[in-house]
Each structure stands twice: as structure tokens, then as C-alpha cells.
């Protein structure tokens, strides 16, 4: 589990925006979205569009 969080944080660090399809905000994808929000990265969730 820790490995995935580390990889997700690295992805967010090197990203300008986050395009995702997140249904459950408590999932791993939801956690990555929270990392991106903390960094001020634009998030485009295709589920809500």
C-alpha cells in the first residue's frame, strides 16, 4: 500500500493537471486527487462531467 502512495505522490509532483475517473473519493484514486488538490493542480474528474 505504501508503494502505491509513493508512486501517486511522484505522479502528482511531475503533473500540471490531473485527469481522472473517480467514483469513490475514499479510494486510492481519491487519495491521489487529494494530493493533487494540496499541490494546487487542476483536477478534471470525468465521472462528474
Buried (B, 14 or more C-beta within 10 A) or exposed (E): EEEEEEEBBEEBEEBEEBEBEBEEEEEEBBBBBBBBEEEEBEBEBEEEE
